[in-house]
Amino acid sequence: MGSLNDFINMLNGILFSNYTVYALLLTGLLFTVWSGFGQYRALTHGISVVRGKYDDKNDPGAINHFQALSAALSATVGLGNIAGVALAVALGGPGAIFWMWIIGILGMALKMTEVTQSLLYRNTDDPENPHGGPMFVVKKGFAEWGLAPIGTVIGGIFVVTLIISAITGGNMFQAWNVADITNTYFEVPQVVTGIVLSVVVGMVIIGGIKRIGAVAGRIVPLMCIMYLLAAFYVLAMNIGDIPAMLALIVKSGLGIDSPAPTGAFLGGTFGYAAMWGVKRALFSSEAGQGSSPIAHSAAKTDEPVREGIVAGLEPFIDTIVVCTVTSLVILSSGIWNRGPDIDLSETPLAFVEMIDDGGEIVVDDDGVPGWTIADTPLPRTEGGINGVFTIFNGAENEESGNNLNKMRGSIEGNAEDGYVVEWGSVHHESRPEVTTQGVFFNYKGASLTGKAFDRTAPGLGKWLITVAVWLFAISTMISWSYYAEQGVYYLCGPFSEKFKKSVVFVYKLIYCALILLTCVAAAPLMTDAVTGRKVALIGTDEQLDSWTTLGLGVMLVANIPIMLIFGAKSMKAYHTYVGKLKRGELHPHAAPSVTDVIEGKDVE
């Protein structure tokens, strides 16, 4: 398994290099300037459109603007906001949030552009079941230039990246976090969680985009309101700390005053914090990925730019609002830089040379000796947590910019016989030194956010985050299933509609099966060949991030060029539409009832 993770990390180093990040930032800045700061239109005109003032049942499409936005938000507002923000803060520090804000603002322009493009080129041969996305943009766009075969191939390449991202970030990341937090809080076996998830998701996605839109239109508002109300309660309890936390985010993000390593936080360089903020904001908002245009392409509208402006609301809601609230809960709670969860000062931890069964010193390929900590008796204070870590001073950590590193261990035993930590190993020239005589529970992703809520209101995180994670994950998985479904449909282009439907149905079964397999991979079922201990295929936040980064990276590399190639056409359409809006040529009607908008009855 180690070799596979190394290969994935190598690919990520190529796909998600600094150059990819720079290209995305510059592309977002380009369309921000080109649109005349179109973010303003999203926050004004976009709200009116979502309210239903421009809905028309005679327009081509399957769902109204609100349901299209909800379907897209169901894929973005979710575990990226709960688990992704937690990962960003835990590994990048407060400065990561500043860069999430930057991506959130620029992401609004990216979303407007890519959705406008998809609506301009969507397939409405069946007005009740339109098909759209970057693959159709590049296919039809190149065909206009007499280069149809090239466009078809490039579209196919994008679809491959789309399916990879659906499997990793849209499926694996979601299922893994649900299994992890449910096991952490309630000790429910990961396999049981996988069975329930796969059945629920399957029941929704079999019904197609109309059922997905109907479900998303109900779940998204409910889960956002529930989550934000609880978060505001926690922030109200820590209101005095909020100004200092906001100042810390800005100063750390600009590299002016980065927080020193404290407790569970290793510290981080300016570049490391920025990269974590960018990565998690991109994963959370999906700006520039080309995914949400697929959902928006199902909207009932005859004005492509109108839906593009609606899409600009996504990064604002997702990143500027929900991610910020989550980050402030985590920072104000102090969970990110907490002290040891279990103090072991009476039984000091110390490194010893690691030997195998033959009594020989274990060394790596370069002849460097292996070091480990002797198995450590541990009083078990809560259930569900089988991973811990301690912090040691050793070789230079290139990411944090200092010599602090994590030594991971697993908890073995039971309440009757006692618990013990079985530690992993490191290979250094000299003996590492434990800096903290204690262990930290390895709260990963959503579990860390849950503990942040618990610190202010004991028990709140246990129930709120568990329920929110289930709702967020299910909504995200059904939306990403639809995204990949449209990709599968595109790949079956030359075949009959009957054949396409059969292939799509088989794909849906596979997608649900992958949910179960991921939860199995999150359970400690495998035996490590070196240590003989039970381990999971996906067991750490770094492993989890490497898989989600893979899906994100491949889509960005494929979609950024598409956005730039057809950017002029989308911007021309944008300014034409805004011109009509300014001249009063676009006439809204009276807003329908909120209930009708949510249920889509205003366009039936």
C-alpha positions as CSV (number, residue, x, y, z in Angstrom):
1,M,0.0,0.0,0.0
2,G,2.9,2.3,0.7
3,S,4.1,2.1,-2.9
4,L,0.6,3.1,-4.2
5,N,0.5,6.1,-1.9
6,D,4.0,7.1,-3.0
7,F,2.8,6.9,-6.7
8,I,-0.3,9.0,-5.9
9,N,1.8,11.6,-4.1
10,M,4.2,11.7,-7.1
11,L,1.3,12.4,-9.5
12,N,-0.1,15.0,-7.1
13,G,3.3,16.7,-7.1
14,I,3.0,17.1,-10.9
15,L,-0.7,17.8,-11.3
16,F,-1.0,20.1,-8.3
17,S,2.3,21.9,-8.6
18,N,2.7,25.6,-7.7
19,Y,2.3,26.3,-11.4
20,T,-1.2,24.8,-11.4
21,V,-2.1,27.0,-8.4
22,Y,-0.6,30.1,-10.1
23,A,-2.5,29.4,-13.3
24,L,-5.8,29.1,-11.4
25,L,-5.2,32.3,-9.4
26,L,-4.3,34.2,-12.5
27,T,-7.3,32.8,-14.4
28,G,-9.7,33.8,-11.6
29,L,-8.1,37.3,-11.5
30,L,-8.4,37.6,-15.3
31,F,-12.1,36.8,-15.3
32,T,-12.7,39.1,-12.3
33,V,-11.2,42.0,-14.2
34,W,-12.7,41.0,-17.6
35,S,-16.2,40.8,-16.1
36,G,-15.8,44.1,-14.3
37,F,-15.9,42.4,-10.9
38,G,-18.9,40.3,-11.8
39,Q,-19.0,39.0,-8.2
40,Y,-21.2,42.0,-7.6
41,R,-23.8,40.8,-10.1
42,A,-23.9,37.4,-8.4
43,L,-24.7,39.0,-5.0
44,T,-27.4,41.2,-6.4
45,H,-29.0,40.0,-9.6
46,G,-28.1,36.4,-8.8
47,I,-30.3,36.4,-5.7
48,S,-33.3,37.7,-7.7
49,V,-32.9,34.9,-10.2
50,V,-32.7,32.3,-7.5
51,R,-35.8,33.7,-5.8
52,G,-37.7,32.7,-9.0
53,K,-38.3,36.1,-10.5
54,Y,-37.0,34.9,-13.9
55,D,-38.2,31.3,-13.8
56,D,-40.1,30.2,-16.9
57,K,-41.6,26.8,-17.4
58,N,-41.4,27.2,-21.2
59,D,-37.6,27.5,-21.1
60,P,-35.5,24.4,-22.0
61,G,-34.3,22.5,-18.9
62,A,-35.4,20.1,-16.2
63,I,-35.2,22.1,-12.9
64,N,-35.5,25.7,-11.8
65,H,-32.6,28.0,-10.9
66,F,-32.9,27.4,-7.2
67,Q,-32.8,23.6,-7.6
68,A,-29.9,23.9,-10.0
69,L,-28.0,26.0,-7.4
70,S,-29.0,23.5,-4.7
71,A,-27.8,20.5,-6.7
72,A,-24.5,22.2,-7.3
73,L,-24.2,23.4,-3.7
74,S,-25.0,19.9,-2.5
75,A,-21.7,18.9,-4.0
76,T,-19.8,21.8,-2.6
77,V,-21.3,22.7,0.8
78,G,-20.5,19.5,2.7
79,L,-17.5,17.7,4.0
80,G,-15.2,20.1,2.3
81,N,-16.5,22.7,4.8
82,I,-16.4,20.4,7.8
83,A,-13.5,18.0,7.2
84,G,-11.6,20.0,4.6
85,V,-11.4,23.2,6.7
86,A,-10.3,21.1,9.7
87,L,-7.5,19.6,7.6
88,A,-6.5,23.0,6.4
89,V,-6.3,24.5,9.9
90,A,-4.7,21.4,11.5
91,L,-1.9,21.1,8.9
92,G,-1.6,24.7,7.5
93,G,-2.6,26.8,10.5
94,P,-4.8,29.9,10.6
95,G,-3.1,31.4,7.5
96,A,-4.7,28.7,5.4
97,I,-8.1,30.3,5.9
98,F,-7.0,33.7,4.5
99,W,-6.1,31.9,1.2
100,M,-9.4,30.1,1.3
101,W,-11.0,33.6,1.2
102,I,-8.9,34.6,-1.8
103,I,-9.9,31.5,-3.7
104,G,-13.6,32.1,-2.6
105,I,-13.6,35.6,-4.1
106,L,-11.8,34.6,-7.3
107,G,-13.8,31.4,-7.5
108,M,-17.0,33.4,-8.0
109,A,-15.6,34.7,-11.3
110,L,-14.4,31.2,-12.3
111,K,-17.8,29.7,-11.6
112,M,-19.6,32.4,-13.6
113,T,-17.4,31.9,-16.5
114,E,-17.4,28.1,-16.7
115,V,-21.1,27.8,-16.1
116,T,-21.9,30.4,-18.8
117,Q,-19.7,28.5,-21.2
118,S,-21.5,25.2,-20.5
119,L,-25.0,26.8,-20.9
120,L,-23.8,28.3,-24.3
121,Y,-22.9,24.9,-25.5
122,R,-25.2,22.5,-23.7
123,N,-27.2,19.9,-25.6
124,T,-31.0,20.5,-25.4
125,D,-32.1,18.0,-28.0
126,D,-34.3,16.7,-25.2
127,P,-35.4,19.9,-23.5
128,E,-36.5,18.0,-20.4
129,N,-33.1,16.2,-20.0
130,P,-30.3,18.6,-21.2
131,H,-26.7,17.6,-21.1
132,G,-23.8,20.1,-20.5
133,G,-20.4,20.6,-19.0
134,P,-16.9,21.3,-20.2
135,M,-16.8,18.2,-22.4
136,F,-19.7,19.5,-24.5
137,V,-18.1,23.0,-24.5
138,V,-14.9,21.7,-26.0
139,K,-16.6,19.3,-28.4
140,K,-19.0,21.9,-29.9
141,G,-16.6,24.7,-29.6
142,F,-13.9,23.0,-31.6
143,A,-16.5,21.8,-34.1
144,E,-17.3,25.4,-34.9
145,W,-13.7,25.8,-36.0
146,G,-13.8,22.6,-38.1
147,L,-11.8,20.7,-35.5
148,A,-14.6,18.4,-34.3
149,P,-12.3,15.2,-33.8
150,I,-9.9,17.2,-31.7
151,G,-12.7,18.6,-29.5
152,T,-14.2,15.1,-29.1
153,V,-10.9,13.7,-27.8
154,I,-10.2,16.6,-25.5
155,G,-13.8,16.3,-24.1
156,G,-13.1,12.6,-23.5
157,I,-9.9,13.4,-21.6
158,F,-11.9,15.8,-19.4
159,V,-14.5,13.1,-18.7
160,V,-11.8,10.7,-17.6
161,T,-10.6,13.4,-15.1
162,L,-14.2,14.0,-14.1
163,I,-14.8,10.3,-13.3
164,I,-11.5,10.1,-11.3
165,S,-12.6,13.1,-9.2
166,A,-16.1,11.7,-8.7
167,I,-14.6,8.5,-7.4
168,T,-12.1,10.2,-5.1
169,G,-13.3,13.5,-3.8
170,G,-17.0,13.0,-4.6
171,N,-17.2,9.5,-3.3
172,M,-14.2,8.2,-1.3
173,F,-13.6,11.3,0.7
174,Q,-17.3,11.5,1.7
175,A,-17.7,7.9,2.6
176,W,-14.4,7.7,4.5
177,N,-15.3,10.7,6.7
178,V,-18.8,9.4,7.4
179,A,-17.4,6.0,8.4
180,D,-14.7,7.6,10.5
181,I,-16.8,10.0,12.5
182,T,-19.6,7.5,13.0
183,N,-17.0,5.0,14.3
184,T,-15.3,7.6,16.4
185,Y,-18.5,8.8,18.2
186,F,-20.7,5.6,18.2
187,E,-18.2,2.8,17.4
188,V,-20.4,1.7,14.5
189,P,-18.3,-0.6,12.2
190,Q,-17.3,1.2,9.1
191,V,-18.7,-1.6,7.0
192,V,-22.2,-1.0,8.4
193,T,-22.0,2.7,7.5
194,G,-20.9,1.7,4.0
195,I,-24.0,-0.5,3.5
196,V,-26.4,2.2,4.7
197,L,-24.7,4.9,2.6
198,S,-24.7,2.9,-0.6
199,V,-28.4,2.0,-0.3
200,V,-29.5,5.5,0.5
201,V,-27.4,7.1,-2.3
202,G,-28.6,4.4,-4.8
203,M,-32.3,5.1,-4.0
204,V,-31.8,8.8,-5.0
205,I,-29.5,8.6,-8.0
206,I,-31.6,5.9,-9.8
207,G,-34.3,8.6,-10.2
208,G,-32.1,10.9,-12.3
209,I,-31.6,14.7,-12.2
210,K,-35.2,15.6,-11.3
211,R,-35.1,13.4,-8.1
212,I,-31.6,14.7,-7.3
213,G,-32.8,18.3,-7.7
214,A,-35.8,17.7,-5.6
215,V,-33.8,16.0,-2.8
216,A,-31.0,18.7,-3.0
217,G,-33.6,21.5,-2.9
218,R,-34.8,20.2,0.5
219,I,-31.6,18.9,2.1
220,V,-29.2,21.8,1.3
221,P,-31.3,24.6,2.9
222,L,-32.0,22.4,5.9
223,M,-28.4,21.3,6.5
224,C,-27.0,24.8,6.0
225,I,-29.4,26.4,8.5
226,M,-29.0,23.6,11.0
227,Y,-25.2,23.8,10.8
228,L,-24.9,27.6,10.8
229,L,-27.3,28.0,13.8
230,A,-25.2,25.6,15.9
231,A,-21.9,27.3,14.7
232,F,-23.2,30.8,15.6
233,Y,-24.1,29.5,19.1
234,V,-20.6,28.3,19.6
235,L,-19.2,31.6,18.3
236,A,-21.5,33.6,20.6
237,M,-20.0,31.7,23.5
238,N,-16.5,32.7,22.3
239,I,-17.4,36.2,21.0
240,G,-14.6,37.8,22.8
241,D,-12.0,35.7,20.9
242,I,-13.4,36.3,17.4
243,P,-11.6,39.6,16.6
244,A,-8.3,38.1,17.6
245,M,-9.0,35.0,15.5
246,L,-9.8,37.1,12.4
247,A,-6.6,39.2,12.9
248,L,-4.6,35.9,13.3
249,I,-6.0,34.6,10.1
250,V,-5.0,37.7,8.1
251,K,-1.6,38.1,9.7
252,S,-0.8,34.4,9.3
253,G,-2.1,34.4,5.7
254,L,0.2,37.3,4.8
255,G,3.2,35.8,6.6
256,I,3.3,38.7,9.0
257,D,2.9,36.8,12.2
258,S,2.7,33.1,11.8
259,P,1.8,31.2,15.0
260,A,4.6,29.3,16.6
261,P,4.3,25.5,17.0
262,T,2.1,24.7,20.0
263,G,0.6,21.5,21.2
264,A,-0.8,19.5,18.3
265,F,0.1,22.1,15.8
266,L,3.5,21.6,14.2
267,G,3.7,25.0,12.7
268,G,3.9,25.8,9.0
269,T,5.7,27.9,6.5
270,F,3.9,30.8,4.7
271,G,3.9,28.8,1.5
272,Y,2.6,25.6,3.2
273,A,-0.3,27.5,4.8
274,A,-1.1,29.2,1.5
275,M,-1.0,25.9,-0.4
276,W,-3.3,24.2,2.2
277,G,-5.8,27.1,2.0
278,V,-5.9,27.0,-1.8
279,K,-6.2,23.2,-2.0
280,R,-9.0,23.0,0.6
281,A,-10.9,26.0,-0.9
282,L,-10.7,24.5,-4.3
283,F,-11.9,21.1,-3.1
284,S,-14.7,22.7,-1.1
285,S,-16.0,25.2,-3.7
286,E,-14.9,23.2,-6.9
287,A,-14.1,26.5,-8.6
288,G,-12.4,25.9,-11.9
289,Q,-13.0,22.2,-11.8
290,G,-15.7,22.2,-14.3
291,S,-18.0,20.0,-12.2
292,S,-20.9,22.3,-11.1
293,P,-21.5,23.5,-14.7
294,I,-22.9,20.0,-15.3
295,A,-25.6,20.5,-12.6
296,H,-26.4,24.1,-13.8
297,S,-26.8,22.9,-17.4
298,A,-30.0,21.2,-16.3
299,A,-31.6,24.6,-15.3
300,K,-34.6,25.9,-17.1
301,T,-33.4,29.0,-18.9
302,D,-32.9,30.5,-22.3
303,E,-30.2,32.9,-21.0
304,P,-26.9,31.2,-20.4
305,V,-25.3,34.1,-18.6
306,R,-28.3,34.2,-16.1
307,E,-27.4,30.8,-14.8
308,G,-23.7,31.7,-14.8
309,I,-24.5,34.6,-12.5
310,V,-26.4,32.3,-10.2
311,A,-23.4,30.0,-10.1
312,G,-21.3,32.8,-8.8
313,L,-23.1,32.6,-5.5
314,E,-21.7,29.1,-4.8
315,P,-18.2,30.0,-3.7
316,F,-19.6,32.9,-1.6
317,I,-22.0,30.6,0.3
318,D,-19.5,27.7,0.4
319,T,-16.2,29.4,1.2
320,I,-16.8,32.9,2.4
321,V,-19.7,32.0,4.7
322,V,-19.7,28.3,5.7
323,C,-15.9,27.7,5.6
324,T,-15.3,30.9,7.6
325,V,-17.8,30.0,10.3
326,T,-16.2,26.5,10.6
327,S,-12.7,27.9,10.8
328,L,-13.7,30.3,13.6
329,V,-15.3,27.5,15.6
330,I,-12.1,25.5,15.3
331,L,-9.7,28.3,16.1
332,S,-11.8,29.8,19.0
333,S,-12.1,26.4,20.5
334,G,-8.3,25.8,20.6
335,I,-8.7,22.3,19.3
336,W,-6.2,22.8,16.6
337,N,-3.3,23.6,18.9
338,R,-4.5,21.7,22.0
339,G,-2.2,20.1,24.5
340,P,-1.8,16.3,24.8
341,D,-5.1,14.4,25.2
342,I,-3.4,12.0,27.6
343,D,-0.5,13.1,29.7
344,L,2.3,10.5,29.9
345,S,4.9,12.5,31.9
346,E,5.0,9.7,34.5
347,T,6.0,7.2,31.8
348,P,8.2,9.2,29.5
349,L,8.3,8.3,25.9
350,A,11.7,7.6,24.4
351,F,12.9,6.3,21.0
352,V,14.7,2.9,20.8
353,E,16.3,1.2,17.8
354,M,13.9,-1.0,16.0
355,I,14.9,-4.6,15.4
356,D,13.2,-7.3,13.4
357,D,12.5,-10.9,14.5
358,G,16.0,-11.9,13.7
359,G,17.5,-9.4,16.1
360,E,19.1,-7.2,13.4
361,I,18.7,-3.4,13.2
362,V,16.2,-2.4,10.7
363,V,17.5,0.1,8.2
364,D,16.1,1.7,5.1
365,D,17.5,1.5,1.5
366,D,20.1,4.1,2.3
367,G,21.3,2.3,5.4
368,V,19.7,4.7,7.9
369,P,18.6,3.1,11.1
370,G,15.0,2.8,12.1
371,W,13.7,4.2,15.4
372,T,10.5,3.5,17.2
373,I,8.9,4.1,20.7
374,A,8.4,1.1,22.9
375,D,4.8,0.0,23.3
376,T,3.2,2.3,25.8
377,P,0.5,1.4,28.3
378,L,-2.4,3.8,27.9
379,P,-5.5,4.6,30.0
380,R,-8.4,4.6,27.5
381,T,-10.6,7.6,28.1
382,E,-13.1,7.4,25.3
383,G,-14.3,5.0,22.7
384,G,-14.0,4.8,19.0
385,I,-10.5,6.3,18.6
386,N,-7.8,3.8,17.5
387,G,-5.2,6.3,16.2
388,V,-2.9,8.6,18.2
389,F,0.3,10.5,17.6
390,T,3.0,12.2,19.5
391,I,5.4,14.9,18.3
392,F,9.2,14.5,18.0
393,N,12.2,16.5,17.1
394,G,14.1,14.9,14.2
395,A,14.9,15.4,10.6
396,E,13.8,18.7,9.0
397,N,10.2,18.8,8.0
398,E,10.1,20.6,4.7
399,E,6.4,21.4,5.0
400,S,6.5,22.9,8.5
401,G,9.9,24.5,8.0
402,N,11.2,23.1,11.3
403,N,12.3,19.8,12.8
404,L,9.0,18.8,14.3
405,N,7.3,15.6,13.0
406,K,4.5,13.3,14.0
407,M,5.0,9.7,15.2
408,R,1.8,7.8,14.7
409,G,0.5,4.8,16.7
410,S,-2.5,2.6,17.0
411,I,-4.4,1.7,20.2
412,E,-4.6,-2.0,20.9
413,G,-6.3,-4.0,23.7
414,N,-9.5,-3.7,25.6
415,A,-11.0,-2.2,28.8
416,E,-10.5,-5.5,30.7
417,D,-6.9,-6.3,29.8
418,G,-5.8,-2.7,29.4
419,Y,-4.8,-0.5,26.4
420,V,-1.4,-0.1,24.8
421,V,-0.1,2.2,22.0
422,E,1.8,0.3,19.3
423,W,4.0,2.9,17.6
424,G,5.2,3.2,14.0
425,S,8.8,3.9,13.0
426,V,11.0,6.6,11.4
427,H,14.4,6.4,9.8
428,H,16.8,9.1,10.9
429,E,20.6,9.3,11.1
430,S,20.5,10.3,14.8
431,R,18.1,9.3,17.6
432,P,14.9,11.5,17.4
433,E,13.7,13.2,20.6
434,V,10.1,13.3,21.9
435,T,9.2,16.9,22.6
436,T,5.8,16.3,24.2
437,Q,5.4,13.6,26.9
438,G,1.9,12.7,25.9
439,V,-0.3,11.5,23.1
440,F,-2.8,13.3,20.9
441,F,-5.9,11.5,19.6
442,N,-5.7,11.5,15.8
443,Y,-8.9,13.4,15.1
444,K,-9.1,13.4,11.3
445,G,-11.1,15.8,9.3
446,A,-14.8,15.9,10.4
447,S,-13.8,14.4,13.8
448,L,-11.7,17.4,14.6
449,T,-14.5,19.8,13.8
450,G,-16.8,17.8,16.0
451,K,-14.4,18.0,18.9
452,A,-14.3,21.8,18.4
453,F,-18.0,22.0,18.9
454,D,-17.8,19.7,21.9
455,R,-15.3,21.9,23.6
456,T,-17.8,24.7,23.8
457,A,-21.0,22.7,24.2
458,P,-20.2,19.1,25.3
459,G,-22.2,16.6,23.2
460,L,-23.1,19.2,20.5
461,G,-20.4,18.0,18.1
462,K,-21.2,14.4,18.7
463,W,-24.7,14.8,17.4
464,L,-24.5,17.9,15.2
465,I,-21.5,16.9,13.2
466,T,-22.5,13.3,12.8
467,V,-25.9,14.3,11.4
468,A,-24.4,17.1,9.3
469,V,-21.7,14.8,7.9
470,W,-24.3,12.2,6.9
471,L,-26.5,14.8,5.2
472,F,-23.6,16.6,3.6
473,A,-22.0,13.4,2.4
474,I,-25.2,12.0,0.9
475,S,-26.0,15.2,-0.9
476,T,-22.4,15.5,-2.2
477,M,-22.3,11.9,-3.4
478,I,-25.6,12.1,-5.3
479,S,-24.5,15.3,-7.1
480,W,-21.1,13.9,-8.0
481,S,-22.7,10.7,-9.2
482,Y,-24.8,12.8,-11.6
483,Y,-21.6,14.6,-12.8
484,A,-19.9,11.3,-13.6
485,E,-23.1,10.0,-15.1
486,Q,-23.0,12.8,-17.6
487,G,-19.4,11.9,-18.3
488,V,-20.4,8.3,-19.0
489,Y,-23.2,9.5,-21.3
490,Y,-20.7,11.6,-23.2
491,L,-18.3,8.7,-23.7
492,C,-21.2,6.6,-25.1
493,G,-21.9,9.4,-27.7
494,P,-22.0,7.2,-30.9
495,F,-24.3,4.6,-29.4
496,S,-28.1,4.4,-29.1
497,E,-30.1,6.0,-26.3
498,K,-31.1,2.5,-25.1
499,F,-27.4,1.5,-24.9
500,K,-26.5,4.7,-23.1
501,K,-29.2,4.2,-20.4
502,S,-28.0,0.6,-19.8
503,V,-24.4,1.7,-19.4
504,V,-25.4,4.6,-17.1
505,F,-27.4,2.2,-14.9
506,V,-24.4,-0.2,-14.6
507,Y,-22.2,2.9,-13.7
508,K,-24.7,3.8,-10.9
509,L,-24.4,0.3,-9.4
510,I,-20.6,0.5,-9.5
511,Y,-20.7,4.0,-7.9
512,C,-22.7,2.6,-5.0
513,A,-20.4,-0.4,-4.6
514,L,-17.4,2.0,-4.4
515,I,-19.0,3.6,-1.4
516,L,-19.1,0.3,0.4
517,L,-15.6,-0.6,-0.6
518,T,-14.2,2.7,0.6
519,C,-15.8,2.2,4.1
520,V,-14.2,-1.3,4.1
521,A,-10.9,0.3,3.3
522,A,-11.3,2.7,6.3
523,A,-11.6,-0.2,8.7
524,P,-8.5,-1.8,10.2
525,L,-8.7,-5.0,8.2
526,M,-5.2,-5.4,6.6
527,T,-2.1,-6.7,8.3
528,D,1.1,-4.7,7.8
529,A,3.8,-6.9,6.4
530,V,6.5,-5.3,8.6
531,T,4.8,-4.7,12.0
532,G,2.1,-7.4,11.8
533,R,-0.5,-4.9,13.0
534,K,-4.0,-4.4,11.6
535,V,-4.1,-1.3,9.5
536,A,-6.6,0.4,7.2
537,L,-6.0,1.0,3.5
538,I,-6.9,4.6,4.1
539,G,-6.1,5.5,7.7
540,T,-4.5,9.0,7.9
541,D,-5.5,12.5,7.0
542,E,-2.4,12.7,4.7
543,Q,-3.5,9.5,2.8
544,L,-7.0,10.9,2.5
545,D,-5.8,14.2,1.2
546,S,-3.5,12.6,-1.4
547,W,-6.5,10.9,-3.0
548,T,-8.8,13.9,-3.0
549,T,-5.9,16.0,-4.3
550,L,-5.5,13.6,-7.2
551,G,-9.1,14.1,-8.3
552,L,-8.9,17.9,-7.9
553,G,-5.6,18.2,-9.7
554,V,-6.5,16.2,-12.8
555,M,-9.7,18.2,-13.3
556,L,-8.0,21.6,-12.9
557,V,-5.3,20.7,-15.4
558,A,-7.9,19.6,-17.9
559,N,-10.5,22.4,-17.3
560,I,-8.3,25.6,-17.0
561,P,-7.3,25.5,-20.7
562,I,-10.9,25.0,-21.7
563,M,-12.0,28.1,-19.7
564,L,-9.2,30.2,-21.3
565,I,-9.8,29.0,-24.9
566,F,-13.5,29.9,-24.8
567,G,-13.3,32.7,-22.3
568,A,-13.8,35.4,-24.9
569,K,-17.1,34.0,-26.0
570,S,-18.4,33.7,-22.4
571,M,-17.3,37.2,-21.6
572,K,-18.9,38.7,-24.7
573,A,-22.2,37.0,-23.7
574,Y,-21.8,38.2,-20.2
575,H,-21.4,41.8,-21.1
576,T,-24.3,41.6,-23.6
577,Y,-26.6,40.3,-20.9
578,V,-25.4,42.8,-18.3
579,G,-26.0,45.6,-20.8
580,K,-29.6,44.4,-21.2
581,L,-30.0,44.3,-17.4
582,K,-28.7,47.9,-17.1
583,R,-31.0,49.1,-19.8
584,G,-34.0,47.5,-18.2
585,E,-34.7,45.1,-21.1
586,L,-34.9,42.1,-18.8
587,H,-38.3,42.0,-17.1
588,P,-38.7,40.0,-14.0
589,H,-42.2,38.8,-12.9
590,A,-43.6,38.6,-9.4
591,A,-41.7,36.1,-7.2
592,P,-43.5,32.8,-6.7
593,S,-44.0,31.4,-3.2
594,V,-40.9,30.1,-1.5
595,T,-42.5,26.7,-1.2
596,D,-43.1,26.5,-5.0
597,V,-39.5,27.6,-5.7
598,I,-38.0,25.0,-3.3
599,E,-40.2,22.2,-4.7
600,G,-39.8,23.4,-8.3
601,K,-43.6,23.7,-8.8
602,D,-43.2,27.2,-10.4
603,V,-41.7,25.6,-13.6
604,E,-44.0,22.5,-13.8
